[in-house]
Structure formats: C-alpha cells, structure tokens
C-alpha cells in the first residue's frame, strides 16, 4: 500500500470539541489536510518540541526518546495506519540492530515522537479519502502557520494581563521563570512575543 507523506502544518483549538486541540497534517504533494483531535497534554508536547524549547525536566516523550537512543533504537518513521469509528491508529517504525520493529501508539504520541526524532510521518490514501479535507489556510479555527497551542488570547503571567507591555529583558526573565516551573504553554506564548518583536 502506497504511503502518503505528511507534514504538521498547524496546531489549534478543536472547533468540534471544547478543551481539546487539533493537530492538522498536510500532504506534502497535495492540498488535503488531515485534522486530528488530541488532548491538551499531547498538544503541549508537540508544541514544545516544534518550538525547540528545553524543559527544565524531561517530558514523558523526551524520556522515551532518551530511552530508545540509550538502547540504540532509532525511530525511522511514523505511520498513521488506520481509522476506525473516528479514531486514528498509528505505529512507530523503529530500527534496532538492522531489524525493523513496529510499536503500536496513539497518534498524538506518535506525532510527538516524530517531531523529536525529526522523522517522516505517513498515512495511507484510504485514510485521507475518509477523513481528509481541503482547507483554506486562513479558515477559522485553523492556523496558516505552525504555532504553539494557545488556550486564550491574553496571557496572565504573575498577575499581569498580556505580554505587550513587557520589555524584552522582562520577557526573557519571564520565559526562564515559566520554563523552570514547567509551564510550557505560557512559555510558548512568551516565545511567540519575543519572536514577533525580533521580526
């Protein structure tokens, strides 16, 4: 069965399920998008890796990556291999001593691992036919570019609403503080503000 390569093109709030998020995958050689509803923790795990943040202590997915590498197991690719009753299924394709090993995984965890290993993500044509959609980049609920997950438009950090009023030095200090407190969602928002100011 031919594999279709995908990229993570966006993370956003789920427009269908409150308190959840959607990771949007796009086929590399086409216009179809595959939105997958995931939980907040998994969305945060993906966003942290995509933003190249270094947590104060390793997250679960970082721990799993370190364990695989310690035992000389490489993650070759992730395949979203099935869709049953609206639930996506995925497999981690690993290499150990030249032998290929498949590990069953939740799709959200598989994507969090793929970002960390910088390995390709694939699916099959029948899954894109069943669940793929064609979205405009600026359609409501979908971000056109890859951005960290945000729960609200205004952020409260130490009782101060919003980040626009902070100096760059204050933002850098806040970033270090929230990272030390392992609040990666706020860290992503602060990092966004710093990037915006740096052009």
C-alpha positions in Angstrom: 0.0 0.0 0.0 1.5 3.4 -1.1 2.4 5.7 1.8 1.4 9.4 1.6 4.0 11.7 3.3 2.6 14.3 5.7 3.8 17.5 7.5 2.5 19.0 10.6 1.1 22.3 9.4 -0.8 23.7 12.4 -1.9 23.3 16.0 -5.1 24.9 17.1 -8.1 24.7 19.3 -10.5 22.0 18.2 -13.6 23.6 16.6 -15.7 20.5 17.3 -14.6 19.5 20.9 -14.0 22.0 23.7 -11.0 21.6 25.9 -9.3 19.7 23.1 -6.9 20.7 20.3 -6.5 19.7 16.7 -3.2 18.9 15.0 -3.5 19.5 11.3 -1.4 17.3 9.0 -1.0 18.3 5.3 0.1 16.0 2.5 3.4 17.1 1.1 2.4 16.9 -2.6 -1.2 18.0 -2.4 -3.8 20.2 -0.8 -5.6 17.8 1.5 -5.4 18.3 5.3 -5.9 15.7 8.0 -7.2 17.2 11.2 -6.8 15.0 14.3 -8.3 15.9 17.7 -5.8 15.4 20.5 -5.6 16.3 24.2 -4.1 19.3 25.7 -1.0 17.5 27.2 -0.2 15.9 23.8 -0.7 19.2 22.0 1.7 20.8 24.5 4.2 18.0 24.0 4.2 18.6 20.2 4.4 22.4 20.6 7.3 22.2 23.0 9.3 20.1 20.5 8.3 22.2 17.5 9.4 25.3 19.2 12.7 23.7 20.2 12.1 24.5 23.9 14.3 22.8 26.5 12.2 21.8 29.5 13.7 22.0 33.0 13.0 18.3 33.4 12.3 15.9 30.6 8.7 15.4 29.5 7.4 11.8 29.0 8.1 11.9 25.3 11.7 13.2 25.9 12.2 10.4 28.4 11.0 7.8 25.9 13.3 9.3 23.2 16.3 9.2 25.5 15.5 5.6 26.5 15.2 4.5 22.8 18.5 6.2 22.0 20.2 4.7 25.0 19.3 1.2 23.8 20.4 2.2 20.2 16.8 2.1 18.8 16.1 4.7 16.1 12.7 5.9 15.1 12.6 5.5 11.3 9.1 6.8 10.6 5.6 7.1 11.9 2.6 5.7 10.0 -1.0 6.6 10.7 -2.2 3.3 9.6 -5.9 3.0 10.4 -9.1 4.9 11.1 -11.9 3.0 13.0 -15.0 4.7 14.4 -13.4 8.1 14.1 -10.3 7.0 16.0 -6.9 7.2 14.3 -4.3 4.5 14.9 -0.6 4.8 14.4 2.6 2.8 14.5 6.2 3.7 15.3 8.6 2.0 12.9 11.9 1.6 14.7 15.2 0.1 13.7 17.3 -1.9 16.2 20.5 -3.8 15.0 19.2 -3.6 11.4 15.9 -5.1 12.3 12.6 -3.3 11.8 10.3 -3.2 14.8 6.7 -1.9 14.8 5.3 -0.4 18.0 1.6 0.4 18.4 0.9 4.0 19.5 -1.7 6.6 20.0 -1.5 9.0 17.0 -0.9 12.1 19.2 2.1 10.3 21.0 3.4 9.1 17.7 3.4 12.7 16.3 5.2 14.0 19.5 7.9 11.4 18.9 8.2 12.1 15.2 8.8 15.8 16.0 11.6 14.8 18.4 13.3 12.4 16.1 12.7 14.6 13.1 11.4 11.5 11.2 8.8 11.4 8.4 5.1 10.9 9.0 3.0 8.9 6.6 -0.6 7.8 6.1 -2.5 5.8 3.5 -4.7 7.0 0.7 -7.8 5.4 2.2 -7.4 7.4 5.4 -7.1 10.7 3.5 -10.1 9.7 1.4 -12.2 9.1 4.6 -11.0 11.9 6.8 -9.1 14.4 4.7 -10.4 17.8 4.0 -9.3 20.7 1.8 -9.0 23.8 3.9 -8.1 27.4 3.2 -5.1 28.5 5.2 -6.9 31.3 6.8 -10.2 29.4 7.5 -11.5 30.0 11.0 -10.1 27.5 13.5 -7.0 26.6 11.5 -3.8 28.5 11.8 -2.0 29.0 8.5 1.5 28.5 10.0 2.8 26.3 12.7 2.2 27.9 16.1 2.3 26.7 19.6 -1.0 25.8 21.3 -2.8 28.8 23.0 -5.8 28.5 25.3 -6.6 32.1 25.3 -5.6 35.3 23.5 -4.5 37.1 26.7 -1.9 35.6 29.0 -1.7 36.1 32.7 1.9 35.9 33.9 2.4 36.8 37.6 -0.9 38.7 37.7 -0.1 40.9 34.6 -2.5 40.5 31.7 -0.9 40.4 28.3 2.7 40.5 27.2 2.8 43.6 25.0 3.6 45.9 28.0 6.8 43.9 29.0 10.3 44.9 27.9 12.5 42.3 26.1 14.5 41.8 29.3 11.3 41.2 31.3 10.1 38.7 28.7 13.4 36.8 28.8 13.1 36.7 32.6 9.5 35.5 32.5 10.4 32.9 29.9 13.1 31.4 32.2 10.7 31.5 35.1 7.9 29.7 33.5 10.3 27.1 32.0 11.6 26.4 35.4 8.0 26.0 36.6 7.4 23.6 33.6 4.6 25.8 32.3 5.3 25.2 28.6 2.1 26.7 27.4 2.9 30.1 28.8 6.5 29.7 27.7 5.3 29.2 24.1 3.3 32.4 24.3 6.2 34.3 25.6 8.5 32.9 23.0 6.0 34.0 20.3 6.0 37.5 21.6 9.8 37.6 21.6 9.9 36.2 18.1 7.4 38.8 16.9 9.5 41.6 18.3 12.7 40.3 16.7 10.9 40.3 13.4 
